[in-house]
Amino acid sequence: CTGVRVRENGGDRAYRAQRGVVLAAGAFGSPHILMLSGIGPAEHLRAHGLAVSIDAPGVGAGLQDHPTVAVNFGTTRRDTLKTADSIFNLLR
């Protein structure tokens, strides 16, 4: 990747990188953007009518969603959220 092309103020504009480009659109967004750009598993891209620039089978592989996230906080109260992420509460 050498830069990006964006639609800005009603027109197209290209921004070129001098050294490199970091794609940071999250676990789902980054593979999506790469695949739309033709970088990904060739068969999958072709099946969706996308031109293949680079056959990269690992793009988008092994994605997982994490339904719980640990959060720590301090409080002066005695009640807690200790069971908030129990199996019962997650299913509820």
C-alpha positions in Angstrom: 0.0 0.0 0.0 1.4 3.4 -0.9 -1.4 5.6 0.3 -5.2 6.1 0.3 -7.7 7.7 -2.0 -10.7 9.4 -0.3 -13.8 11.2 -1.3 -13.5 14.7 0.2 -15.5 17.8 -0.3 -17.3 16.3 -3.2 -14.2 15.2 -5.0 -11.6 12.5 -5.0 -8.2 13.1 -3.4 -5.1 10.9 -3.0 -2.8 10.9 0.0 0.5 9.2 -0.5 2.7 7.8 2.3 6.4 8.5 2.4 7.3 5.3 4.3 4.4 3.0 5.0 0.7 2.7 5.8 -0.9 1.3 9.0 -4.4 -0.1 8.5 -6.2 0.0 11.9 -9.9 -0.5 11.4 -10.4 -3.2 14.1 -10.6 -7.0 14.0 -13.5 -7.0 11.5 -13.0 -3.7 9.7 -9.4 -4.3 8.7 -9.9 -7.6 6.9 -13.0 -6.1 5.2 -11.1 -3.1 3.8 -8.2 -5.4 2.7 -10.6 -7.7 0.9 -12.4 -4.9 -0.8 -8.9 -3.8 -1.9 -8.3 -7.2 -3.5 -6.1 -8.5 -0.7 -7.3 -11.8 0.8 -8.1 -15.4 0.0 -8.3 -15.4 -3.9 -11.2 -17.9 -4.2 -13.3 -15.9 -1.7 -12.6 -12.6 -3.4 -13.4 -14.0 -6.9 -16.6 -15.6 -5.5 -17.8 -12.1 -4.6 -16.7 -10.5 -7.9 -13.6 -8.8 -6.5 -10.4 -8.6 -8.5 -7.4 -10.3 -6.7 -4.4 -8.1 -6.1 -2.7 -10.4 -3.6 -3.7 -13.9 -2.6 -3.4 -13.8 1.2 -5.4 -16.7 2.7 -4.9 -15.5 6.3 -6.8 -12.3 5.8 -10.1 -12.6 7.8 -9.3 -16.1 9.0 -9.8 -17.0 12.7 -11.9 -14.0 13.6 -13.6 -14.3 17.0 -15.9 -12.1 19.0 -15.3 -11.8 22.7 -18.6 -11.3 24.6 -17.0 -10.3 27.9 -14.4 -7.9 28.8 -12.8 -7.5 32.2 -13.4 -4.1 33.8 -11.9 -3.0 37.1 -13.0 0.0 39.1 -12.9 1.2 42.6 -16.0 2.0 44.8 -16.8 2.8 48.3 -20.0 0.8 48.2 -20.2 -2.8 49.3 -22.4 -4.2 46.5 -20.5 -5.7 43.5 -20.8 -6.9 39.9 -19.1 -10.2 40.8 -21.7 -12.3 39.1 -22.4 -10.0 36.2 -20.4 -12.1 33.7 -21.7 -15.5 35.0 -22.9 -18.0 32.4 -26.5 -17.4 33.6 -26.3 -13.6 33.1 -24.5 -13.9 29.8 -27.3 -16.2 28.5 -30.0 -14.0 29.9 
